[in-house]
């Protein structure tokens, strides 16, 4: 999965819109190394379904400062 493909699965607010197709795409095609950190968080439900990208960015920033 490339960044462009990843964006295809997000709506204008950054929420995942087709989770099953997203998982299937990863299963059959893999993920670019630069996207793995974000993709794994979606796969492991670290980011709850329906969470907006603005909140995700704040969450990631907060987690970065804690580490």
Buried (B, 14 or more C-beta within 10 A) or exposed (E): BEEEBBEBBBEEEBBBEEEEEBBEBBEEEEBEEEBBEBBEBBBEEEBEEEBBBEBBEEBBEEEEEEE
